[in-house]
Amino acid sequence: MLLRAASLPRSTFYYQLKALVAGDPYASLKARIQAIYDHHKGRYGYRRITAVLRQTGEAVNHKTVQRLMQQLGLKSLVRPKRYRAYRGAEGYAAPNTLRRRFQAQGPNQRWVTDITEFKVDDQKLYLSPVMDLYNGEIIAFQTGPRPVFGLVKNMLRSAFDRLRPGDRPLLHSDQGWHYRHPNYRRLVVEKRILRSMSRKGNCLDNAAIESFFGTLKSEYFHLNRFDTVEQLQQGIADYIHYYNHQRIKQRLKGLSPVQYRTQAMVAG
């Protein structure tokens, strides 16, 4: 009578009853996960807890630990560290000439750049792009396992290949050590490019490139799982191609950055 009243099939009722009798096959593992988490006062995430379990001889997959921690409502209390390239007052800091004017009337007038960090398990990958504020196009980028100056140098050289005779863009960045490096200053001076830098500790002065990083991570990085850094590296290149050639923007009249630039060139 109760099953009829609840519109519940007999098979479903007896399946759930059997499952309750059988118990949770992961109950013991959950208890060990909880104990490790409590011992380290919530400082360990699923990767470190997996490592501790493996040290004790437990052959467990990190994805299983992650799923069980989600069921238990356990999450590392340590906030992820955002990559910061500022090392103090090293080298020359340029004034904030851009002053948040994130528009341009034509290509190669105003560029913005920065570096962001990605993490795959215990490995890191750094992305150094440069964006043209005319259409939001990523005109050059470089990725690498370490945030060395060569990352920025190679990105700059690729960007310089986009310059036409007479182009003298304003290049805006934060005050990271890469952009205060003497070699960085020499490279841009050789191309007669004017430097601009955000005020110290003010990420809003470089909001355009920060917005791109947010879009890249929300639309691609956080929606996928990566087994290797190389897989992520190729994926970022594929996404940037998609971002430039296919992803439409309302402010560009429903066109992608490349479509907008190409249409303007034809119309001009």
C-alpha positions as CSV (number, residue, x, y, z in Angstrom):
1,M,0.0,0.0,0.0
2,L,2.8,2.4,0.8
3,L,4.6,1.7,-2.5
4,R,1.4,2.4,-4.4
5,A,0.8,5.6,-2.5
6,A,4.4,6.8,-3.2
7,S,4.2,5.6,-6.9
8,L,7.4,3.7,-6.2
9,P,8.2,0.4,-8.1
10,R,8.8,-2.6,-5.9
11,S,12.2,-3.2,-7.7
12,T,13.5,0.2,-6.8
13,F,12.5,-0.3,-3.1
14,Y,14.3,-3.6,-2.9
15,Y,17.4,-2.3,-4.7
16,Q,17.8,0.5,-2.2
17,L,17.2,-1.9,0.7
18,K,19.9,-4.2,-0.6
19,A,22.3,-1.3,-1.0
20,L,21.7,-0.2,2.6
21,V,22.4,-3.7,3.8
22,A,25.6,-4.0,1.7
23,G,27.0,-0.7,3.1
24,D,29.4,1.8,1.5
25,P,32.3,0.1,-0.2
26,Y,34.4,3.3,0.3
27,A,33.6,3.7,3.9
28,S,37.1,2.7,5.1
29,L,38.8,4.9,2.5
30,K,36.6,7.8,3.4
31,A,37.5,7.4,7.1
32,R,41.3,7.5,6.2
33,I,40.8,10.5,4.0
34,Q,38.9,12.3,6.7
35,A,41.7,11.5,9.2
36,I,44.4,12.8,6.9
37,Y,42.4,15.9,6.2
38,D,41.9,16.6,10.0
39,H,45.5,15.8,10.9
40,H,46.7,18.5,8.5
41,K,44.0,20.9,9.6
42,G,42.4,21.2,6.1
43,R,45.7,22.3,4.5
44,Y,45.8,19.3,2.1
45,G,43.8,19.0,-1.1
46,Y,43.0,15.8,-3.0
47,R,46.5,15.6,-4.6
48,R,48.4,15.6,-1.4
49,I,45.9,13.3,0.4
50,T,46.4,10.9,-2.5
51,A,50.1,11.0,-2.1
52,V,49.8,10.3,1.7
53,L,47.5,7.3,1.0
54,R,50.0,5.9,-1.6
55,Q,52.8,6.3,0.9
56,T,50.9,4.0,3.2
57,G,50.5,1.4,0.5
58,E,47.0,2.4,-0.7
59,A,46.7,1.9,-4.5
60,V,44.2,4.7,-5.1
61,N,43.5,7.0,-8.1
62,H,43.6,10.7,-7.4
63,K,40.2,11.1,-9.2
64,T,38.6,8.7,-6.7
65,V,40.0,10.7,-3.8
66,Q,38.7,13.9,-5.3
67,R,35.2,12.4,-5.8
68,L,35.1,11.0,-2.2
69,M,36.3,14.4,-0.8
70,Q,33.5,16.1,-2.7
71,Q,31.0,13.6,-1.1
72,L,32.5,14.4,2.3
73,G,32.4,18.1,1.7
74,L,36.2,18.4,2.2
75,K,38.2,21.0,0.3
76,S,41.6,22.5,0.9
77,L,41.3,25.7,3.0
78,V,44.5,27.1,1.4
79,R,43.6,29.6,-1.3
80,P,45.3,29.0,-4.7
81,K,48.3,31.4,-5.1
82,R,47.9,33.8,-8.0
83,Y,51.1,34.2,-10.0
84,R,52.8,37.5,-9.3
85,A,55.9,38.7,-11.2
86,Y,56.5,41.8,-9.0
87,R,59.9,41.6,-7.3
88,G,60.1,45.1,-5.9
89,A,61.6,48.2,-7.5
90,E,63.9,46.6,-10.0
91,G,64.7,48.6,-13.1
92,Y,62.8,51.4,-14.6
93,A,59.0,51.7,-14.2
94,A,57.2,53.5,-17.0
95,P,54.2,55.8,-16.3
96,N,50.7,54.7,-16.8
97,T,50.2,56.3,-20.2
98,L,47.3,54.0,-21.2
99,R,45.2,55.2,-18.3
100,R,42.6,52.5,-18.9
101,R,41.8,53.7,-22.4
102,F,41.1,50.2,-23.7
103,Q,40.0,51.2,-27.2
104,A,41.9,51.9,-30.4
105,Q,40.9,53.4,-33.7
106,G,43.1,51.0,-35.7
107,P,45.4,47.9,-35.5
108,N,48.8,48.2,-33.8
109,Q,48.0,51.4,-31.9
110,R,47.6,50.1,-28.3
111,W,48.8,46.7,-27.1
112,V,48.5,45.1,-23.6
113,T,50.4,42.2,-22.2
114,D,50.8,40.1,-19.0
115,I,51.7,36.6,-17.8
116,T,49.3,34.0,-16.2
117,E,49.9,30.7,-14.6
118,F,48.3,27.3,-15.1
119,K,48.8,24.1,-13.0
120,V,48.5,20.5,-14.1
121,D,49.0,18.2,-11.1
122,D,52.5,19.3,-9.8
123,Q,53.6,20.9,-13.1
124,K,53.1,24.5,-14.1
125,L,52.7,26.3,-17.4
126,Y,53.0,30.0,-18.1
127,L,51.3,32.0,-20.8
128,S,52.6,35.3,-22.1
129,P,50.3,36.9,-24.7
130,V,50.0,40.3,-26.2
131,M,46.5,41.7,-27.2
132,D,45.7,44.4,-29.7
133,L,43.0,46.7,-28.1
134,Y,41.6,47.5,-31.6
135,N,39.8,44.2,-31.8
136,G,40.9,42.2,-28.8
137,E,42.9,39.9,-31.0
138,I,45.8,37.9,-29.4
139,I,48.4,38.8,-32.0
140,A,51.2,36.8,-30.4
141,F,51.8,34.5,-27.4
142,Q,54.4,32.2,-25.9
143,T,54.0,29.3,-23.4
144,G,56.6,27.7,-21.2
145,P,57.2,25.7,-18.0
146,R,59.0,28.6,-16.3
147,P,58.3,32.4,-16.2
148,V,61.8,33.3,-17.5
149,F,62.5,36.4,-19.5
150,G,62.8,34.4,-22.7
151,L,59.1,33.8,-22.5
152,V,58.4,37.5,-22.9
153,K,61.3,38.0,-25.4
154,N,60.0,35.4,-27.9
155,M,56.5,36.7,-27.5
156,L,57.6,40.2,-28.3
157,R,59.6,39.2,-31.4
158,S,56.5,37.4,-32.8
159,A,54.4,40.5,-32.1
160,F,56.9,42.7,-33.8
161,D,56.4,40.7,-37.0
162,R,52.9,42.1,-37.1
163,L,54.0,45.7,-37.3
164,R,53.7,47.5,-40.6
165,P,56.0,50.4,-41.6
166,G,55.2,53.4,-39.5
167,D,53.4,51.4,-36.7
168,R,54.4,52.7,-33.2
169,P,52.0,51.0,-30.7
170,L,51.8,51.9,-27.1
171,L,52.6,48.7,-25.1
172,H,51.1,48.4,-21.7
173,S,52.0,45.9,-18.9
174,D,52.1,45.7,-15.2
175,Q,55.3,46.3,-13.2
176,G,56.5,42.7,-13.3
177,W,60.2,42.2,-13.4
178,H,60.1,41.0,-17.0
179,Y,58.8,44.4,-18.1
180,R,61.4,46.3,-16.0
181,H,64.2,44.2,-17.4
182,P,66.9,46.2,-19.3
183,N,66.6,43.8,-22.3
184,Y,62.8,44.4,-22.4
185,R,63.4,48.1,-22.5
186,R,66.0,47.7,-25.2
187,L,63.7,45.5,-27.4
188,V,60.9,48.0,-27.4
189,V,63.2,51.1,-27.8
190,E,64.6,49.5,-30.9
191,K,61.1,49.4,-32.4
192,R,60.4,52.9,-31.2
193,I,57.5,51.6,-29.0
194,L,56.3,53.6,-26.1
195,R,56.0,51.7,-22.8
196,S,53.2,52.1,-20.3
197,M,52.8,50.4,-16.9
198,S,50.0,49.9,-14.5
199,R,50.2,51.5,-11.1
200,K,51.6,49.3,-8.4
201,G,49.1,46.7,-7.2
202,N,46.3,48.0,-9.4
203,C,45.2,45.1,-11.7
204,L,42.3,47.2,-13.1
205,D,44.9,49.3,-15.1
206,N,45.4,46.2,-17.2
207,A,41.8,44.9,-17.1
208,A,41.6,44.1,-20.8
209,I,44.2,41.3,-20.7
210,E,43.0,40.2,-17.3
211,S,39.5,39.7,-18.8
212,F,41.0,37.5,-21.5
213,F,42.7,35.4,-18.9
214,G,39.4,35.0,-17.1
215,T,37.6,34.0,-20.3
216,L,40.3,31.5,-21.3
217,K,40.2,29.8,-17.9
218,S,36.4,29.8,-17.6
219,E,35.7,28.7,-21.1
220,Y,38.5,26.2,-21.6
221,F,40.9,25.5,-18.7
222,H,38.3,24.8,-15.9
223,L,36.0,22.8,-18.3
224,N,38.6,20.2,-19.2
225,R,41.0,17.8,-17.5
226,F,44.6,17.5,-18.6
227,D,46.9,14.6,-18.1
228,T,50.0,16.5,-19.1
229,V,51.3,20.0,-19.5
230,E,51.9,19.3,-23.2
231,Q,48.2,18.6,-23.6
232,L,47.3,21.9,-22.0
233,Q,49.9,23.7,-24.0
234,Q,48.4,22.5,-27.3
235,G,44.9,23.1,-26.0
236,I,45.7,26.8,-25.2
237,A,47.1,27.3,-28.7
238,D,43.9,25.7,-30.2
239,Y,41.7,27.9,-27.9
240,I,43.5,31.1,-28.9
241,H,43.0,30.3,-32.6
242,Y,39.3,29.7,-31.8
243,Y,39.2,33.0,-29.8
244,N,40.7,35.0,-32.6
245,H,38.9,33.4,-35.6
246,Q,35.6,32.1,-34.4
247,R,34.5,33.5,-31.0
248,I,32.2,36.5,-31.8
249,K,32.0,39.6,-29.6
250,Q,29.1,41.9,-29.3
251,R,31.3,45.0,-29.3
252,L,32.7,43.9,-32.6
253,K,29.2,43.8,-34.2
254,G,28.9,40.1,-33.8
255,L,32.2,39.3,-35.5
256,S,35.3,37.5,-34.3
257,P,38.5,39.7,-33.8
258,V,40.0,38.5,-37.1
259,Q,36.7,38.9,-39.0
260,Y,36.4,42.4,-37.7
261,R,39.9,43.4,-38.6
262,T,39.6,41.8,-42.1
263,Q,36.3,43.5,-42.8
264,A,37.7,46.8,-41.7
265,M,40.7,46.4,-44.0
266,V,38.4,45.6,-47.0
267,A,36.1,48.5,-46.2
268,G,39.1,50.9,-45.9
